[in-house]
């Protein structure tokens, strides 16, 4: 049979807002959930899948644009939904029941889905719902006997942390919104050396499970604030170290900031901008099998914007006595 228009499936017009789409989707998904329609589970299963597929496309702005332009042809040959967990799992199992995201109805439906890519990610009991999963799995039955029990949904959040906390580790509070409208403050342990964009998973801190099932996880994406002078490359730290013309030519001993405070460095005579001085083991601290990184002081020769006449005369004499062409051989 020809596939129905996604807007018709959700019962909204083509100009529906994201909130209207979500509201209609939640209502229809609950209405047609297979576990709530035991007298006609086959039809409910198909309708449930149809509603899920329609929302998966229309809830994603880019996919919605493609659908508005090309209709169903834009997604032929691929699973339409962005919820890769269920789709990828059932694709590997050889099932056509790939777009149904059961976790949305067991724990608030927020964030990453439990068991993404694994049939064992859902903790379900006996009965109709397990029977449905059993058919999707190719006849295998899983979970514990008893009433319906399923793991709660994972919750995704982000957390901004100071640069030095990311490097040395520490604790940072985060406020998590719960499905009942309440808010919970958690202290997140930041491991030393955590990188910008990395994820921290707190098991049991996601949405509560259904029917006494275990709670999901809180998945935190770390965003690291920049530092006024340190920057990071892997496990190494870099800091720009300004030096004067005299210090660059003659050499000097200058103070340089490190994670442990100021340390005195020796500037070799004849140094140039861009030259790096290495402080071994002064970068990101060691963690597990990962060794400590290094700190590199990157020299920046600062030329005075103006000089008096006597200084100009001496510099001209210096240039005459020390002719050089630093661009020779570059091009």
C-alpha positions in Angstrom: 0.0 0.0 0.0 1.2 3.6 -0.7 2.7 5.2 2.3 0.5 7.9 4.0 1.6 11.5 4.2 3.5 12.1 7.4 1.4 15.2 8.2 -1.7 13.2 7.8 -0.4 10.5 10.0 0.2 13.0 12.9 -3.0 14.8 12.2 -1.4 18.2 11.7 -1.2 20.7 8.9 2.1 21.4 6.9 2.8 24.5 8.9 2.6 22.9 12.3 5.2 24.1 14.9 7.7 21.8 16.6 5.6 22.0 19.8 2.4 21.0 17.9 4.2 18.1 16.3 5.5 16.9 19.6 2.1 17.2 21.3 0.3 15.2 18.5 3.1 12.6 18.4 2.9 11.9 22.2 -0.9 11.6 22.1 -1.0 9.2 19.2 2.0 7.2 20.4 0.3 6.5 23.7 -3.0 5.8 22.0 -1.6 3.2 19.7 1.1 1.7 22.0 0.9 -2.1 21.4 0.9 -2.8 25.1 -2.3 -0.7 25.5 -4.1 -2.4 22.6 -4.1 -6.2 23.4 -7.2 -6.9 21.4 -5.7 -5.7 18.2 -2.0 -5.7 18.7 -1.0 -6.3 15.1 -2.8 -3.1 13.9 -1.6 -1.2 16.9 2.0 -2.2 16.2 1.8 -1.0 12.6 0.1 2.2 13.6 2.6 2.8 16.3 5.5 2.4 13.9 3.8 4.7 11.4 3.4 7.5 14.0 7.1 7.0 15.1 8.4 7.2 11.6 6.4 10.3 10.7 7.6 12.1 13.9 11.2 11.1 13.3 11.3 12.9 10.0 9.1 15.9 10.8 10.8 16.6 14.1 14.2 17.1 12.4 14.4 20.5 10.6 16.7 19.3 7.8 14.8 16.0 7.2 11.5 17.9 7.3 12.8 20.2 4.5 13.8 17.2 2.4 10.4 15.6 3.0 8.6 18.8 2.0 10.5 18.9 -1.2 10.6 15.3 -2.2 8.2 13.4 -0.1 8.9 9.8 0.8 11.3 9.5 -2.0 13.9 11.5 0.0 14.3 8.5 2.4 13.9 5.5 0.2 16.3 2.8 1.1 17.1 4.0 4.6 15.5 4.2 8.0 14.0 7.6 8.3 14.2 8.2 12.0 17.1 9.9 13.8 16.8 7.5 16.7 19.7 5.3 15.6 19.6 3.0 18.7 16.5 1.0 17.8 16.9 1.3 14.1 20.5 0.1 14.0 19.7 -2.7 16.4 16.8 -4.1 14.5 18.6 -3.6 11.1 21.4 -5.9 12.5 18.7 -8.4 13.7 17.1 -8.4 10.2 13.8 -7.0 11.4 11.5 -4.7 9.6 10.3 -3.3 12.9 13.2 -0.8 13.1 11.7 2.6 13.8 9.9 1.9 17.0 11.6 3.6 20.0 10.2 1.8 23.0 12.3 3.7 25.5 10.3 6.8 24.9 7.4 5.3 26.8 9.4 3.9 29.7 11.1 6.7 31.6 10.2 10.0 30.0 11.6 9.4 26.6 14.4 12.0 26.9 17.9 11.8 25.7 19.9 8.8 24.5 18.0 5.5 24.3 19.0 2.7 26.6 20.7 -0.2 25.0 21.4 1.6 21.7 22.7 -1.0 19.3 22.0 -3.9 21.7 18.9 -6.0 22.2 19.8 -6.5 25.8 19.5 -2.7 26.5 15.8 -3.1 27.4 14.8 -4.7 30.7 11.3 -6.1 30.0 9.2 -8.6 31.7 6.8 -11.3 30.4 3.5 -10.6 28.6 2.5 -8.8 25.5 5.4 -6.3 25.4 8.0 -9.0 25.7 6.1 -11.0 23.0 6.4 -8.1 20.7 10.2 -7.7 21.4 10.5 -11.5 21.0 9.1 -11.3 17.5 11.5 -8.4 16.6 14.4 -10.4 18.0 13.5 -13.3 15.8 11.7 -15.4 18.5 14.1 -14.9 21.4 12.6 -14.0 24.7 14.5 -11.8 27.1 14.1 -10.1 30.5 12.7 -11.3 33.7 9.4 -13.0 34.3 6.6 -11.0 36.1 4.9 -7.7 35.4 6.0 -5.2 32.7 9.3 -3.6 33.8 11.6 -1.5 31.6 14.6 0.6 32.1 14.2 4.4 32.2 15.3 6.6 29.4 18.7 8.2 29.4 18.8 12.0 29.8 21.2 14.1 27.8 22.6 17.4 29.2 25.6 19.7 28.8 28.0 21.1 31.4 30.4 24.0 31.0 33.5 23.7 33.2 36.6 25.9 33.7 39.7 25.1 31.7 41.7 24.3 34.8 39.0 21.9 36.1 39.1 20.1 32.8 42.9 19.8 33.0 43.4 18.9 36.7 40.0 17.4 37.5 37.5 18.3 40.3 33.8 18.5 40.9 31.2 20.6 39.2 27.4 20.9 40.0 24.7 20.4 37.4 21.0 20.9 37.6 18.8 18.2 36.0 15.1 18.7 35.1 12.9 15.7 35.9 9.8 14.5 34.1 7.6 15.6 37.0 8.8 19.2 36.7 11.2 19.1 39.6 14.9 19.9 39.5 17.8 18.0 41.1 21.3 19.2 41.7 24.1 16.7 41.2 27.8 17.0 41.8 29.7 15.6 38.8 33.2 14.3 39.3 35.4 15.6 36.5 38.3 13.3 35.7 41.7 15.0 35.0 42.3 15.6 31.3 38.7 15.6 30.2 38.5 17.0 26.7 36.0 19.5 25.2 33.0 17.6 23.7 33.7 14.4 25.6 30.8 12.6 27.5 30.4 11.6 31.1 27.8 8.9 31.9 26.2 8.8 35.4 24.4 5.4 35.6 21.0 5.5 37.5 20.7 9.3 37.3 18.5 9.4 34.2 14.7 9.1 34.0 13.1 6.6 36.4 12.2 3.1 35.0 8.7 1.8 34.2 7.0 -0.6 36.6 10.0 -0.7 39.0 12.6 -1.0 36.3 16.1 0.6 36.7 16.6 4.3 36.1 18.5 5.3 32.9 21.7 7.2 32.8 22.5 10.9 32.7 24.8 11.5 29.7 26.7 14.8 30.1 28.5 16.5 27.2 31.4 18.5 28.6 32.1 22.0 27.2 35.4 23.5 28.3 35.7 27.3 28.7 38.9 28.9 27.2 41.7 30.0 29.5 43.1 33.6 29.4 46.6 32.3 28.4 46.8 28.5 28.5 45.6 26.4 25.5 45.7 22.7 25.0 46.9 20.2 22.3 46.1 16.7 23.4 47.8 16.2 26.8 50.2 19.1 26.2 49.6 22.7 27.3 50.9 25.8 25.5 51.4 29.4 26.7 52.6 32.4 24.8 55.6 34.0 26.5 56.4 37.5 25.4 60.1 38.6 25.5 61.8 41.8 24.5 64.2 42.3 21.6 67.1 42.5 24.0 66.1 39.3 25.8 65.7 37.5 22.4 69.1 38.7 21.2 71.1 38.4 24.4 69.3 35.7 26.3 67.7 36.1 29.7 65.9 34.4 32.6 62.2 35.2 32.7 59.1 33.9 34.7 56.6 31.7 33.0 53.2 30.6 34.3 52.6 26.8 34.9 49.8 24.8 36.5 52.0 24.8 39.7 52.6 28.5 39.7 55.4 30.7 38.2 58.6 29.1 37.1 61.8 30.7 35.8 62.9 29.8 32.3 66.2 30.4 30.6 65.8 32.2 27.2 68.6 31.2 24.9 70.5 34.0 23.2 69.4 34.5 19.6 65.8 33.3 20.2 63.0 34.0 17.7 59.2 34.3 17.7 57.6 30.9 17.6 60.4 29.0 19.3 59.2 26.6 22.0 60.7 25.9 25.3 59.6 22.6 26.9 58.8 22.0 30.5 58.5 18.2 30.8 55.6 16.8 32.7 54.0 20.2 33.3 51.0 19.6 31.0 47.8 17.6 31.7 48.5 15.4 34.7 49.0 11.6 34.3 45.8 9.5 34.5 45.8 5.7 34.4 48.1 4.6 31.6 48.2 8.0 30.0 51.4 9.9 31.0 51.6 13.5 32.0 51.8 16.0 29.2 54.3 18.7 28.7 54.0 22.5 28.9 55.5 24.5 26.0 56.3 28.2 26.3 55.9 29.7 22.9 58.2 32.7 22.6 56.8 36.0 21.2 59.3 38.7 20.5 57.7 42.1 21.3 59.2 45.0 19.3 58.7 48.5 20.8 56.3 50.7 18.8 58.6 53.7 19.0 62.2 54.5 19.9 64.2 57.7 20.5 66.7 59.1 18.1 69.7 57.6 19.9 68.2 54.2 20.0 67.4 54.4 16.3 71.0 55.4 15.5 72.3 52.4 17.5 69.8 50.0 15.8 70.9 51.3 12.3 74.5 50.6 13.4 73.6 47.1 14.5 71.9 46.4 11.2 74.9 47.6 9.3 77.2 45.4 11.4 75.0 42.4 11.3 73.5 42.1 7.8 71.0 39.2 7.4 68.1 38.2 5.1 65.7 36.0 7.1 63.6 35.4 4.0 66.3 33.9 1.9 65.4 30.5 0.6 61.8 30.7 1.7 60.3 31.5 -1.8 
